[in-house]
Amino acid sequence: MRLSGLAQRHPEFLDLVDLPAALSLVTDVLGWNIFVYHSHLDVNTTSSTAGPFQYCWHQDMAGAIGPLAHPRPLLSIKVGYFLTDTSCPDRGNLWLVPGSHRREGLTPPADPAQAVEGAMPVLAPAGSALLLDPRVWHTRGANASSVTRKVLFYAYAYRWLRPRDDLRLTDRQWAELSPVHRQLLGGGDSLEGFYHPQESDVPLRAAPARGRGLCRRWSCWAAPWPRWRGSLWAASSATNR
């Protein structure tokens, strides 16, 4: 099961939009002229009750970056919050091919259950956060356990890109948002402001620096993009950074 457009579904989903421990890392890479272009909750039951496994190897935003010349630009960072313990294999784990964002011509197998050379599972305990370069080839493995896998994903991108989620907040809900939340949910004073933002368009730019790891609820994991040269990187506990 997948639910998209999380910010309009419950206030607690909105709280994660600007979680300091993750957002500070996202802005380190993308800067402050960003928003959440897509968010979703994935709930994956055991394979025995979910029917044939059909989730294919893919890159996020493939329709946008696929036609572009290699090396393709980094347009987004995805943050995943693991609500379920996936520190053991075969729990519907996220699988990655480290360094595949730098490889041209990677052809994944047609059978989504078939392994890819160099792929590795993300063994993330409950309460972990994963930062993923969406150009990295990835998939979800089959869930052979009795545990239902639940993960929240928030994909940040530049404000001049189109949103994927169709958020339908009421005028009252919009008025009750903080300025930073309005920016991160795609707000702006004018179309020009998405390309040449003024101060009122991007309050995140002037927001106090909150630093990495101010939230004690999450540890942070980062999947490979160029600054880590393709290695799965595990930060120390968020409370120690």
N, CA, C and O of each residue as an XYZ file, in Angstrom:
964
protein
N       0.848     -1.189      0.000
C       0.000      0.000      0.000
C       0.882      1.238      0.000
O       1.910      1.271      0.677
N       0.487      2.256     -0.755
C       1.230      3.519     -0.787
C       0.247      4.673     -0.690
O      -0.754      4.717     -1.406
N       0.550      5.620      0.219
C      -0.219      6.856      0.361
C       0.704      8.022      0.050
O       1.790      8.115      0.620
N       0.293      8.912     -0.842
C       1.105     10.061     -1.232
C       0.540     11.349     -0.652
O      -0.568     11.366     -0.115
N       1.317     12.435     -0.764
C       0.865     13.734     -0.266
C       0.659     13.734      1.235
O      -0.420     14.079      1.717
N       1.691     13.345      1.981
C       1.532     13.094      3.408
C       1.141     14.334      4.207
O       0.413     14.225      5.194
N       1.612     15.504      3.798
C       1.397     16.711      4.602
C      -0.075     17.022      4.804
O      -0.436     17.657      5.796
N      -0.931     16.595      3.894
C      -2.351     16.887      4.021
C      -3.119     15.785      4.748
O      -4.327     15.904      4.955
N      -2.435     14.728      5.131
C      -3.131     13.584      5.718
C      -3.154     13.605      7.239
O      -4.107     13.120      7.849
N      -2.103     14.167      7.867
C      -2.087     14.241      9.325
C      -1.006     15.234      9.740
O       0.052     15.285      9.113
N      -1.256     16.038     10.803
C      -0.255     17.022     11.227
C       1.099     16.413     11.575
O       2.123     17.068     11.386
N       1.135     15.184     12.075
C       2.413     14.588     12.439
C       3.275     14.305     11.212
O       4.502     14.303     11.311
N       2.656     14.067     10.065
C       3.431     13.926      8.842
C       4.079     15.253      8.465
O       5.186     15.275      7.926
N       3.395     16.354      8.745
C       3.941     17.678      8.450
C       5.165     17.971      9.301
O       6.081     18.659      8.851
N       5.192     17.457     10.522
C       6.316     17.721     11.418
C       7.640     17.249     10.829
O       8.685     17.839     11.108
N       7.609     16.199     10.023
C       8.846     15.651      9.481
C       9.362     16.432      8.276
O      10.494     16.215      7.846
N       8.564     17.327      7.730
C       8.974     18.094      6.555
C      10.224     18.912      6.842
O      11.100     19.025      5.984
N      10.317     19.486      8.042
C      11.492     20.296      8.377
C      12.215     19.770      9.611
O      12.722     20.548     10.420
N      12.261     18.453      9.752
C      12.998     17.844     10.860
C      14.464     18.269     10.789
O      15.118     17.999      9.781
N      15.005     18.921     11.815
C      16.351     19.490     11.712
C      17.433     18.487     11.351
O      18.307     18.789     10.538
N      17.388     17.286     11.947
C      18.453     16.312     11.725
C      18.594     15.944     10.259
O      19.703     15.678      9.794
N      17.492     15.924      9.525
C      17.538     15.556      8.109
C      17.608     16.777      7.204
O      18.381     16.791      6.247
N      16.809     17.807      7.494
C      16.743     18.965      6.605
C      18.086     19.669      6.499
O      18.435     20.171      5.431
N      18.848     19.715      7.592
C      20.155     20.370      7.528
C      21.085     19.651      6.556
O      21.902     20.289      5.894
N      20.966     18.328      6.468
C      21.775     17.576      5.515
C      21.301     17.814      4.082
O      22.112     17.927      3.163
N      19.985     17.891      3.900
C      19.435     18.151      2.566
C      19.887     19.515      2.063
O      20.318     19.640      0.916
N      19.794     20.538      2.908
C      20.202     21.877      2.476
C      21.706     21.980      2.276
O      22.163     22.814      1.494
N      22.486     21.153      2.964
C      23.926     21.110      2.697
C      24.192     20.749      1.243
O      25.163     21.218      0.648
N      23.330     19.915      0.672
C      23.542     19.428     -0.691
C      22.817     20.288     -1.720
O      23.408     20.679     -2.726
N      21.533     20.587     -1.475
C      20.705     21.267     -2.472
C      20.593     22.766     -2.259
O      20.185     23.484     -3.172
N      20.942     23.256     -1.085
C      20.737     24.666     -0.799
C      19.345     24.919     -0.229
O      18.657     23.982      0.180
N      18.928     26.192     -0.202
C      17.706     26.578      0.500
C      16.514     26.812     -0.429
O      15.397     26.975      0.063
N      16.702     26.834     -1.747
C      15.590     27.078     -2.676
C      14.943     25.741     -3.059
O      14.990     25.323     -4.216
N      14.338     25.081     -2.062
C      13.844     23.720     -2.229
C      12.423     23.588     -1.686
O      11.916     24.470     -0.993
N      11.805     22.471     -2.018
C      10.509     22.120     -1.452
C      10.370     20.605     -1.509
O      11.204     19.925     -2.105
N       9.311     20.073     -0.887
C       9.022     18.640     -0.948
C       8.131     18.408     -2.158
O       6.937     18.709     -2.128
N       8.713     17.874     -3.216
C       7.927     17.699     -4.445
C       7.098     16.417     -4.408
O       6.154     16.256     -5.181
N       7.466     15.494     -3.486
C       6.746     14.222     -3.412
C       6.985     13.608     -2.045
O       8.096     13.674     -1.518
N       5.955     13.012     -1.467
C       6.100     12.273     -0.215
C       5.146     11.088     -0.245
O       4.088     11.143     -0.872
N       5.532     10.017      0.439
C       4.653      8.847      0.455
C       4.969      7.947      1.634
O       6.096      7.903      2.126
N       3.947      7.231      2.073
C       4.058      6.178      3.082
C       3.943      4.844      2.373
O       2.967      4.588      1.668
N       4.951      3.989      2.562
C       4.917      2.642      2.003
C       4.635      1.647      3.124
O       5.319      1.643      4.148
N       3.638      0.817      2.927
C       3.294     -0.256      3.866
C       3.344     -1.551      3.083
O       2.553     -1.758      2.162
N       4.272     -2.424      3.445
C       4.501     -3.658      2.694
C       4.324     -4.862      3.596
O       5.113     -5.079      4.516
N       3.301     -5.637      3.335
C       3.027     -6.834      4.109
C       3.942     -7.967      3.652
O       4.770     -7.793      2.758
N       3.779     -9.117      4.274
C       4.602    -10.260      3.902
C       4.291    -10.687      2.477
O       3.165    -10.532      2.003
N       5.293    -11.223      1.800
C       5.132    -11.612      0.400
C       4.052    -12.660      0.219
O       3.411    -12.717     -0.830
N       3.843    -13.495      1.235
C       2.860    -14.555      1.110
C       1.443    -14.018      1.035
O       0.548    -14.704      0.540
N       1.222    -12.798      1.521
C      -0.122    -12.216      1.498
C      -0.253    -11.093      0.482
O      -1.343    -10.555      0.289
N       0.855    -10.733     -0.173
C       0.843     -9.573     -1.066
C       0.802     -9.948     -2.541
O       0.785     -9.062     -3.395
N       0.784    -11.243     -2.860
C       0.763    -11.653     -4.257
C       2.150    -11.615     -4.865
O       3.128    -11.445     -4.137
N       2.269    -11.769     -6.188
C       3.574    -11.790     -6.852
C       4.341    -10.498     -6.623
O       3.767     -9.409     -6.611
N       5.642    -10.638     -6.442
C       6.497     -9.479     -6.206
C       6.813     -8.811     -7.530
O       7.364     -9.447     -8.429
N       6.466     -7.519     -7.665
C       6.581     -6.853     -8.963
C       7.340     -5.537     -8.902
O       7.270     -4.751     -9.847
N       8.060     -5.273     -7.823
C       8.697     -3.971     -7.683
C      10.050     -3.975     -8.386
O      10.938     -4.733     -7.997
N      10.221     -3.161     -9.391
C      11.381     -3.229    -10.278
C      12.509     -2.310     -9.817
O      12.285     -1.347     -9.083
N      13.724     -2.626    -10.261
C      14.853     -1.730    -10.099
C      14.590     -0.438    -10.868
O      14.074     -0.471    -11.985
N      14.946      0.704    -10.266
C      14.624      1.972    -10.914
C      15.460      3.100    -10.318
O      16.105      2.938     -9.283
N      15.432      4.227    -10.986
C      15.905      5.502    -10.461
C      14.695      6.402    -10.287
O      13.800      6.405    -11.132
N      14.653      7.159     -9.211
C      13.582      8.143     -9.057
C      13.793      9.283    -10.064
O      14.920      9.557    -10.477
N      12.704      9.935    -10.445
C      12.740     11.035    -11.406
C      13.304     10.599    -12.754
O      13.861     11.414    -13.489
N      13.161      9.307    -13.083
C      13.742      8.804    -14.324
C      13.164      9.515    -15.547
O      13.872      9.730    -16.531
N      11.881      9.883    -15.489
C      11.284     10.578    -16.618
C      11.869     11.955    -16.837
O      11.845     12.475    -17.953
N      12.405     12.560    -15.760
C      12.992     13.903    -15.867
C      14.464     13.850    -16.246
O      14.920     14.619    -17.092
N      15.205     12.943    -15.621
C      16.651     12.929    -15.853
C      17.061     11.941    -16.943
O      18.165     12.040    -17.478
N      16.181     10.983    -17.283
C      16.529      9.962    -18.258
C      16.985     10.505    -19.596
O      17.968     10.003    -20.142
N      16.306     11.525    -20.162
C      16.721     12.047    -21.474
C      17.978     12.917    -21.436
O      18.506     13.281    -22.487
N      18.458     13.251    -20.242
C      19.588     14.163    -20.132
C      20.907     13.437    -20.350
O      21.011     12.233    -20.117
N      21.907     14.175    -20.794
C      23.225     13.606    -21.049
C      23.892     13.200    -19.745
O      23.662     13.810    -18.701
N      24.705     12.181    -19.815
C      25.479     11.718    -18.661
C      26.713     12.613    -18.496
O      27.312     12.985    -19.505
N      27.118     12.974    -17.285
C      26.492     12.633    -16.010
C      25.242     13.479    -15.741
O      25.236     14.689    -15.966
N      24.202     12.829    -15.265
C      22.936     13.513    -15.049
C      22.988     14.337    -13.765
O      23.625     13.929    -12.794
N      22.326     15.490    -13.753
C      22.416     16.376    -12.590
C      21.649     15.836    -11.391
O      20.695     15.070    -11.527
N      22.089     16.253    -10.229
C      21.390     15.931     -8.986
C      20.298     16.974     -8.783
O      20.600     18.144     -8.551
N      19.044     16.571     -8.866
C      17.912     17.489     -8.744
C      17.115     17.280     -7.466
O      16.234     18.080     -7.152
N      17.406     16.231     -6.734
C      16.555     15.892     -5.600
C      17.351     15.077     -4.585
O      18.344     14.434     -4.926
N      16.900     15.115     -3.343
C      17.378     14.227     -2.280
C      16.152     13.648     -1.591
O      15.207     14.370     -1.273
N      16.175     12.358     -1.368
C      15.044     11.684     -0.742
C      15.425     11.249      0.667
O      16.504     10.699      0.890
N      14.530     11.500      1.610
C      14.741     11.102      3.002
C      13.706     10.050      3.360
O      12.508     10.250      3.158
N      14.170      8.937      3.887
C      13.264      7.884      4.331
C      13.342      7.706      5.834
O      14.434      7.635      6.398
N      12.191      7.633      6.485
C      12.112      7.402      7.929
C      11.528      6.014      8.160
O      10.385      5.737      7.798
N      12.326      5.156      8.764
C      11.935      3.765      8.943
C      11.171      3.597     10.253
O      11.730      3.736     11.341
N       9.892      3.299     10.124
C       9.043      3.077     11.293
C       9.119      1.635     11.767
O       8.728      1.324     12.892
N       9.617      0.764     10.917
C       9.707     -0.663     11.208
C      11.173     -1.079     11.222
O      11.982     -0.530     10.474
N      11.514     -2.038     12.061
C      12.871     -2.550     12.112
C      13.167     -3.366     10.851
O      12.593     -4.433     10.637
N      14.068     -2.846     10.028
C      14.520     -3.594      8.851
C      16.021     -3.854      8.956
O      16.730     -3.861      7.950
N      16.497     -4.068     10.183
C      17.918     -4.329     10.395
C      18.294     -5.757     10.038
O      19.472     -6.115     10.050
N      17.286     -6.580      9.719
C      17.517     -7.946      9.261
C      17.131     -8.047      7.790
O      16.231     -7.338      7.341
N      17.797     -8.917      7.034
C      17.416     -9.104      5.630
C      16.019     -9.708      5.500
O      15.462    -10.237      6.461
N      15.477     -9.617      4.307
C      14.198    -10.248      3.960
C      13.003     -9.624      4.674
O      11.994    -10.290      4.910
N      13.124     -8.335      5.019
C      11.986     -7.620      5.598
C      11.502     -6.524      4.649
O      11.069     -5.457      5.084
N      11.579     -6.799      3.370
C      11.216     -5.780      2.389
C      12.232     -4.660      2.339
O      11.878     -3.510      2.080
N      13.491     -4.984      2.586
C      14.547     -3.979      2.680
C      14.713     -3.203      1.375
O      14.483     -3.722      0.283
N      15.117     -1.955      1.525
C      15.567     -1.176      0.377
C      16.913     -1.724     -0.064
O      17.805     -1.935      0.758
N      17.060     -1.956     -1.378
C      18.324     -2.404     -1.955
C      18.886     -1.302     -2.845
O      18.142     -0.635     -3.563
N      20.211     -1.114     -2.795
C      20.895     -0.079     -3.564
C      22.050     -0.678     -4.341
O      22.598     -1.712     -3.960
N      22.418     -0.024     -5.433
C      23.659     -0.334     -6.141
C      24.582      0.859     -5.926
O      24.502      1.832     -6.676
N      25.454      0.813     -4.926
C      26.315      1.960     -4.626
C      27.139      2.394     -5.837
O      27.709      1.569     -6.552
N      27.185      3.689     -6.046
C      27.955      4.242     -7.150
C      27.256      4.208     -8.491
O      27.818      4.669     -9.485
N      26.029      3.667     -8.552
C      25.353      3.518     -9.843
C      24.898      4.849    -10.426
O      24.546      4.910    -11.604
N      24.895      5.919     -9.628
C      24.561      7.235    -10.159
C      25.656      7.761    -11.079
O      25.429      8.697    -11.846
N      26.848      7.160    -11.005
C      27.961      7.589    -11.854
C      28.171      6.651    -13.045
O      29.071      6.862    -13.858
N      27.340      5.623    -13.140
C      27.519      4.632    -14.206
C      26.507      4.865    -15.322
O      25.315      5.037    -15.068
N      26.983      4.868    -16.532
C      26.115      5.040    -17.685
C      25.815      3.682    -18.300
O      26.700      2.837    -18.440
N      24.548      3.485    -18.666
C      24.192      2.271    -19.370
C      23.902      1.082    -18.488
O      23.886     -0.046    -18.981
N      23.671      1.283    -17.194
C      23.290      0.172    -16.329
C      21.917     -0.339    -16.748
O      20.955      0.426    -16.821
N      21.835     -1.626    -17.020
C      20.575     -2.237    -17.422
C      20.159     -3.242    -16.370
O      20.734     -4.327    -16.296
N      19.176     -2.909    -15.557
C      18.748     -3.837    -14.508
C      17.997     -5.012    -15.114
O      17.476     -4.899    -16.223
N      17.929     -6.132    -14.415
C      17.224     -7.295    -14.953
C      15.727     -7.047    -15.049
O      15.155     -6.274    -14.281
N      15.104     -7.725    -16.017
C      13.660     -7.591    -16.187
C      12.912     -8.195    -15.009
O      11.834     -7.727    -14.645
N      13.487     -9.235    -14.414
C      12.879     -9.874    -13.246
C      13.256     -9.071    -12.005
O      14.432     -9.036    -11.644
N      12.293     -8.423    -11.339
C      12.639     -7.575    -10.190
C      13.203     -8.344     -9.015
O      13.852     -7.758     -8.149
N      12.966     -9.655     -8.966
C      13.492    -10.460     -7.862
C      14.930    -10.885     -8.105
O      15.571    -11.423     -7.202
N      15.453    -10.654     -9.313
C      16.812    -11.063     -9.644
C      17.818    -10.067     -9.087
O      17.612     -8.856     -9.164
N      18.897    -10.576     -8.531
C      19.906     -9.723     -7.908
C      20.687     -8.959     -8.969
O      20.827     -9.416    -10.104
N      21.192     -7.797     -8.587
C      22.053     -6.976     -9.432
C      23.450     -6.998     -8.837
O      23.613     -6.878     -7.622
N      24.458     -7.151     -9.686
C      25.830     -7.211     -9.190
C      26.184     -5.943     -8.430
O      25.964     -4.832     -8.911
N      26.735     -6.125     -7.242
C      27.142     -4.999     -6.416
C      26.049     -4.435     -5.542
O      26.307     -3.515     -4.766
N      24.826     -4.955     -5.641
C      23.722     -4.428     -4.841
C      23.878     -4.820     -3.378
O      24.456     -5.858     -3.055
N      23.359     -3.985     -2.514
C      23.425     -4.256     -1.082
C      22.142     -3.796     -0.416
O      21.543     -2.809     -0.843
N      21.709     -4.504      0.634
C      20.501     -4.101      1.348
C      20.804     -3.018      2.371
O      21.910     -2.955      2.909
N      19.835     -2.177      2.636
C      19.922     -1.208      3.722
C      19.317     -1.868      4.957
O      18.118     -2.139      5.000
N      20.149     -2.122      5.953
C      19.700     -2.763      7.190
C      19.491     -1.668      8.226
O      20.390     -1.351      9.004
N      18.302     -1.102      8.225
C      18.002      0.091      9.020
C      17.108     -0.261     10.200
O      16.023     -0.807     10.000
N      17.533      0.034     11.418
C      16.663     -0.171     12.579
C      15.493      0.809     12.558
O      15.553      1.849     11.902
N      14.448      0.472     13.270
C      13.331      1.410     13.418
C      13.842      2.700     14.054
O      14.647      2.665     14.985
N      13.366      3.842     13.542
C      13.824      5.131     14.042
C      15.028      5.672     13.308
O      15.588      6.690     13.715
N      15.448      5.010     12.222
C      16.564      5.496     11.414
C      16.046      6.363     10.274
O      14.903      6.230      9.837
N      16.909      7.248      9.807
C      16.604      8.070      8.632
C      17.645      7.817      7.565
O      18.840      7.767      7.858
N      17.204      7.659      6.331
C      18.079      7.396      5.199
C      18.016      8.567      4.240
O      16.926      9.027      3.899
N      19.177      9.065      3.794
C      19.249     10.091      2.752
C      19.732      9.437      1.477
O      20.795      8.817      1.456
N      18.960      9.572      0.417
C      19.224      8.846     -0.821
C      19.325      9.789     -2.010
O      18.456     10.634     -2.227
N      20.404      9.631     -2.781
C      20.500     10.273     -4.081
C      19.586      9.482     -5.017
O      19.848      8.305     -5.264
N      18.522     10.092     -5.546
C      17.546      9.324     -6.325
C      18.075      8.802     -7.648
O      17.407      7.995     -8.295
N      19.268      9.244     -8.075
C      19.872      8.700     -9.288
C      20.454      7.312     -9.065
O      20.724      6.587    -10.023
N      20.650      6.938     -7.797
C      21.153      5.604     -7.466
C      20.067      4.571     -7.775
O      18.918      4.725     -7.361
N      20.440      3.520     -8.505
C      19.487      2.458     -8.802
C      19.113      1.737     -7.508
O      19.981      1.403     -6.701
N      17.827      1.504     -7.319
C      17.358      0.890     -6.082
C      16.055      0.138     -6.319
O      15.403      0.292     -7.351
N      15.703     -0.661     -5.355
C      14.442     -1.396     -5.390
C      14.080     -1.788     -3.963
O      14.855     -1.573     -3.031
N      12.924     -2.351     -3.811
C      12.519     -2.917     -2.522
C      12.533     -4.432     -2.651
O      11.973     -4.990     -3.594
N      13.173     -5.087     -1.703
C      13.203     -6.540     -1.706
C      11.891     -7.127     -1.209
O      11.041     -6.423     -0.664
N      11.747     -8.418     -1.408
C      10.547     -9.113     -0.941
C      10.544     -9.187      0.582
O      11.597     -9.299      1.209
N       9.373     -9.125      1.158
C       9.220     -9.228      2.608
C       8.841    -10.666      2.950
O       7.688    -11.073      2.805
N       9.836    -11.426      3.407
C       9.614    -12.824      3.754
C       9.408    -13.016      5.250
O       9.373    -14.147      5.735
N       9.273    -11.916      5.980
C       9.111    -11.996      7.428
C       7.639    -11.865      7.817
O       6.765    -11.715      6.964
N       7.389    -11.925      9.113
C       6.029    -11.721      9.627
C       5.782    -10.263      9.995
O       4.716     -9.923     10.510
N       6.780     -9.386      9.728
C       6.710     -7.973     10.093
C       6.233     -7.159      8.888
O       6.736     -7.343      7.780
N       5.278     -6.272      9.095
C       4.837     -5.365      8.037
C       5.781     -4.171      7.980
O       5.936     -3.446      8.962
N       6.405     -3.972      6.832
C       7.379     -2.880      6.671
C       6.653     -1.564      6.441
O       5.755     -1.481      5.603
N       7.047     -0.526      7.195
C       6.444      0.795      7.065
C       7.555      1.841      7.016
O       8.379      1.935      7.925
N       7.563      2.624      5.940
C       8.585      3.651      5.750
C       7.931      4.916      5.201
O       7.098      4.846      4.297
N       8.309      6.070      5.747
C       7.877      7.368      5.243
C       8.992      7.953      4.387
O      10.158      7.944      4.781
N       8.625      8.463      3.206
C       9.610      9.063      2.312
C       9.212     10.504      1.997
O       8.052     10.795      1.706
N      10.210     11.409      2.062
C      10.045     12.809      1.695
C      11.123     13.153      0.669
O      12.315     13.066      0.961
N      10.698     13.545     -0.531
C      11.630     13.851     -1.611
C      11.704     15.364     -1.800
O      10.708     16.005     -2.134
N      12.888     15.924     -1.583
C      13.124     17.359     -1.718
C      13.727     17.642     -3.090
O      14.547     16.872     -3.591
N      13.312     18.747     -3.686
C      13.821     19.131     -5.003
C      13.831     20.659     -5.091
O      13.335     21.347     -4.198
N      14.394     21.168     -6.163
C      14.424     22.616     -6.361
C      13.020     23.147     -6.640
O      12.203     22.473     -7.268
N      12.755     24.353     -6.170
C      11.406     24.914     -6.261
C      10.977     25.177     -7.692
O       9.783     25.313     -7.955
N      11.912     25.253     -8.619
C      11.539     25.523    -10.004
C      11.141     24.246    -10.750
O      10.862     24.290    -11.948
N      11.115     23.112    -10.048
C      10.571     21.886    -10.617
C       9.091     21.760    -10.255
O       8.636     22.349     -9.274
N       8.359     21.010    -11.029
C       6.934     20.816    -10.779
C       6.725     19.789     -9.669
O       7.481     18.822     -9.579
N       5.712     19.982     -8.820
C       5.416     18.979     -7.788
C       4.794     17.728     -8.387
O       4.156     17.779     -9.438
N       4.986     16.621     -7.716
C       4.340     15.374     -8.119
C       3.050     15.154     -7.329
O       2.105     14.549     -7.836
N       3.011     15.647     -6.088
C       1.821     15.484     -5.252
C       0.823     16.602     -5.514
O       1.206     17.754     -5.719
N      -0.437     16.260     -5.504
C      -1.515     17.242     -5.662
C      -2.074     17.570     -4.278
O      -3.089     17.017     -3.855
N      -1.386     18.485     -3.579
C      -1.816     18.862     -2.235
C      -3.050     19.747     -2.313
O      -3.101     20.685     -3.109
N      -4.028     19.449     -1.496
C      -5.271     20.211     -1.512
C      -5.572     20.720     -0.107
O      -6.539     20.296      0.526
N      -4.737     21.627      0.368
C      -4.946     22.235      1.670
C      -5.993     23.338      1.557
O      -6.054     24.053      0.556
N      -6.809     23.466      2.590
C      -7.787     24.547      2.612
C      -7.074     25.871      2.885
O      -5.921     25.885      3.316
N      -7.762     26.970      2.633
C      -7.178     28.288      2.924
C      -6.818     28.402      4.398
O      -5.797     28.993      4.749
N      -7.645     27.843      5.247
C      -7.363     27.906      6.691
C      -6.118     27.094      7.024
O      -5.266     27.556      7.783
N      -6.000     25.886      6.466
C      -4.817     25.068      6.727
C      -3.556     25.772      6.227
O      -2.523     25.758      6.895
N      -3.649     26.383      5.050
C      -2.493     27.087      4.500
C      -2.089     28.265      5.381
O      -0.903     28.502      5.607
N      -3.085     29.004      5.879
C      -2.805     30.170      6.721
C      -2.163     29.770      8.048
O      -1.417     30.550      8.640
N      -2.452     28.564      8.511
C      -1.924     28.108      9.799
C      -0.506     27.557      9.699
O       0.123     27.284     10.721
N       0.001     27.391      8.486
C       1.357     26.876      8.315
C       2.389     27.929      8.693
O       2.148     29.129      8.557
N       3.527     27.470      9.163
C       4.644     28.379      9.380
C       5.201     28.809      8.022
O       4.972     28.124      7.026
N       5.928     29.929      7.962
C       6.510     30.354      6.682
C       7.398     29.284      6.045
O       7.361     29.093      4.830
N       8.195     28.587      6.856
C       9.063     27.544      6.312
C       8.240     26.391      5.761
O       8.565     25.846      4.706
N       7.176     26.013      6.464
C       6.309     24.952      5.955
C       5.645     25.362      4.641
O       5.510     24.541      3.734
N       5.233     26.621      4.533
C       4.624     27.068      3.279
C       5.611     26.941      2.124
O       5.242     26.508      1.032
N       6.878     27.322      2.366
C       7.885     27.151      1.320
C       8.048     25.679      0.958
O       8.050     25.322     -0.220
N       8.186     24.826      1.973
C       8.492     23.420      1.724
C       7.311     22.651      1.147
O       7.483     21.541      0.642
N       6.118     23.225      1.217
C       4.960     22.603      0.576
C       4.657     23.228     -0.787
O       3.614     22.958     -1.381
N       5.573     24.063     -1.276
C       5.447     24.549     -2.649
C       4.887     25.941     -2.795
O       4.558     26.346     -3.910
N       4.762     26.698     -1.706
C       4.215     28.041     -1.783
C       5.191     29.042     -2.371
O       6.398     28.801     -2.423
N       4.654     30.165     -2.811
C       5.477     31.244     -3.348
C       4.609     32.438     -3.680
O       3.410     32.287     -3.918
N       5.198     33.622     -3.700
C       4.446     34.843     -3.952
C       4.182     35.085     -5.434
O       3.239     35.794     -5.783
N       5.005     34.503     -6.315
C       4.843     34.716     -7.748
C       5.583     33.613     -8.487
O       6.430     32.933     -7.907
N       5.263     33.432     -9.772
C       5.993     32.454    -10.571
C       7.463     32.828    -10.692
O       8.336     31.961    -10.654
N       7.731     34.107    -10.835
C       9.115     34.564    -10.937
C       9.909     34.194     -9.689
O      11.114     33.948     -9.753
N       9.204     34.159     -8.538
C       9.876     33.876     -7.282
C      10.425     32.465     -7.164
O      11.270     32.201     -6.309
N       9.954     31.548     -8.015
C      10.503     30.196     -7.989
C      11.890     30.159     -8.634
O      12.716     29.316     -8.284
N      12.141     31.061     -9.564
C      13.416     31.105    -10.271
C      14.361     32.154     -9.689
O      15.570     31.936     -9.604
N      13.795     33.299     -9.287
C      14.564     34.375     -8.673
C      13.892     34.744     -7.359
O      13.238     35.783     -7.266
N      14.049     33.895     -6.336
C      13.275     34.061     -5.104
C      13.649     35.310     -4.326
O      14.816     35.688     -4.218
N      12.607     35.936     -3.787
C      12.784     37.030     -2.846
C      12.773     36.466     -1.423
O      12.512     35.282     -1.209
N      13.056     37.325     -0.475
C      13.148     36.870      0.913
C      11.861     36.186      1.379
O      11.906     35.192      2.103
N      10.723     36.723      0.962
C       9.444     36.154      1.402
C       9.157     34.799      0.763
O       8.348     34.035      1.290
N       9.800     34.487     -0.358
C       9.598     33.200     -1.022
C      10.338     32.071     -0.328
O       9.879     30.929     -0.343
N      11.467     32.374      0.275
C      12.350     31.329      0.804
C      12.757     31.647      2.248
O      13.929     31.927      2.501
N      11.818     31.608      3.194
C      12.175     31.851      4.590
C      13.192     30.850      5.129
O      13.850     31.115      6.135
N      13.323     29.704      4.467
C      14.322     28.730      4.901
C      15.728     29.316      4.824
O      16.613     28.921      5.582
N      15.930     30.263      3.901
C      17.250     30.879      3.744
C      17.667     31.627      5.006
O      18.839     31.618      5.384
N      16.710     32.268      5.648
C      17.018     33.072      6.830
C      16.732     32.339      8.134
O      16.935     32.899      9.211
N      16.266     31.099      8.055
C      15.957     30.359      9.270
C      17.235     30.120     10.061
O      18.292     29.894      9.472
N      17.154     30.167     11.389
C      18.356     29.927     12.201
C      18.981     28.584     11.863
O      18.283     27.591     11.655
N      20.295     28.570     11.812
C      20.994     27.306     11.556
C      20.785     26.381     12.739
O      21.201     26.676     13.860
N      20.130     25.256     12.472
C      19.819     24.335     13.558
C      20.806     23.187     13.650
O      20.807     22.433     14.623
N      21.633     23.060     12.647
C      22.703     22.082     12.720
C      22.235     20.651     12.567
O      21.037     20.368     12.598
N      23.170     19.770     12.406
C      22.850     18.366     12.255
C      22.507     17.765     13.608
O      23.137     18.065     14.622
N      21.499     16.913     13.599
C      21.274     16.047     14.742
C      20.674     16.702     15.957
O      20.977     16.272     17.071
N      19.831     17.728     15.816
C      19.216     18.329     16.992
C      18.022     17.530     17.488
O      17.563     17.743     18.610
N      17.515     16.622     16.681
C      16.392     15.804     17.090
C      16.915     14.497     17.660
O      17.708     13.816     17.009
N      16.493     14.137     18.849
C      17.002     12.951     19.516
C      16.276     11.674     19.097
O      16.625     10.589     19.562
N      15.261     11.789     18.217
C      14.460     10.619     17.872
C      15.052      9.814     16.732
O      14.646      8.670     16.527
N      16.000     10.366     15.978
C      16.442      9.695     14.757
C      17.953      9.616     14.710
O      18.649     10.545     15.120
N      18.458      8.498     14.207
C      19.843      8.442     13.755
C      19.808      8.604     12.243
O      18.790      8.312     11.616
N      20.893      9.061     11.653
C      20.882      9.400     10.224
C      21.825      8.500      9.441
O      22.979      8.295      9.817
N      21.307      7.976      8.355
C      22.099      7.199      7.411
C      22.020      7.916      6.067
O      20.983      8.485      5.725
N      23.109      7.890      5.310
C      23.090      8.537      3.992
C      23.516      7.545      2.930
O      24.587      6.946      3.025
N      22.683      7.371      1.924
C      23.051      6.523      0.801
C      23.878      7.328     -0.180
O      23.850      8.558     -0.125
N      24.617      6.684     -1.079
C      25.709      7.346     -1.792
C      25.288      8.417     -2.778
O      24.383      8.209     -3.586
N      25.948      9.566     -2.710
C      26.038     10.515     -3.807
C      27.491     10.965     -3.862
O      28.269     10.536     -3.010
N      27.906     11.801     -4.809
C      29.339     11.937     -5.094
C      30.218     12.314     -3.912
O      31.371     11.883     -3.867
N      29.742     13.087     -2.965
C      30.646     13.537     -1.904
C      31.112     12.376     -1.035
O      32.118     12.504     -0.338
N      30.393     11.222     -1.058
C      30.835     10.055     -0.306
C      31.362      8.955     -1.225
O      31.623      7.839     -0.777
N      31.515      9.269     -2.502
C      32.161      8.388     -3.456
C      31.544      6.994     -3.498
O      32.249      6.005     -3.697
N      30.241      6.917     -3.311
C      29.554      5.663     -3.567
C      29.549      4.672     -2.423
O      29.111      3.539     -2.617
N      30.006      5.035     -1.256
C      29.975      4.121     -0.131
C      28.776      4.425      0.749
O      28.430      5.584      0.975
N      28.149      3.372      1.239
C      27.059      3.586      2.184
C      27.654      4.200      3.432
O      28.598      3.660      4.010
N      27.106      5.321      3.846
C      27.688      6.106      4.934
C      26.740      6.119      6.113
O      25.581      6.505      5.967
N      27.202      5.712      7.263
C      26.399      5.739      8.471
C      26.980      6.772      9.413
O      28.113      6.631      9.872
N      26.208      7.816      9.708
C      26.664      8.831     10.652
C      26.569      8.279     12.057
O      25.873      7.297     12.315
N      27.275      8.920     12.949
C      27.089      8.583     14.343
C      25.701      8.992     14.768
O      24.995      9.657     14.010
N      25.296      8.615     15.949
C      23.952      8.944     16.423
C      23.708     10.430     16.252
O      24.601     11.250     16.465
N      22.485     10.766     15.864
C      22.134     12.158     15.591
C      22.381     13.037     16.800
O      22.623     14.233     16.640
N      22.329     12.492     17.995
C      22.506     13.306     19.197
C      23.969     13.637     19.435
O      24.279     14.451     20.305
N      24.880     13.023     18.679
C      26.303     13.249     18.895
C      26.934     14.140     17.851
O      28.152     14.320     17.850
N      26.118     14.714     16.946
C      26.685     15.519     15.870
C      26.417     16.992     16.118
O      26.819     17.836     15.317
